[in-house]
Amino acid sequence: MKEQVYKAEKFANRDFIKGITIGTIIGGVAISMLNLGTRTKVNKLTKDIKKVTPNKTVKLQNNPSEIKGNCVNGIKMIFSAVEALNNTIEKAIVNQRTSK
């Protein structure tokens, strides 16, 4: 019985932690955009992306499966990093609860 309650709490906490993580990222980005230095960096990055984009278009036309594979791998890496972060936070919460 205690194990079932723990598992239910674990999944509820995971969703809660994901929500907090995503909210923090979005809020942090929104707040950082208020800073002039950050806006300048974003503006420069956008211009750099515009310079690189035509080259990517040619690569996409020549080998679309390679570009698709690179994008999928990049997204998988992001998701695995977020999952690792969630697991670390989850373990910290469990350790804090058990240490009381």
Secondary structure, 3 states (H helix, E strand, C coil): CHHHHHHHHHHHHHHHHHHHHHHHHHHHHHHHCCCHHHHHHHHHHHHHHHHHHHHHHHHHHHCHHHHHHHHHHHHHHHHHHHHHHHHHHHHHHHHHHHHC
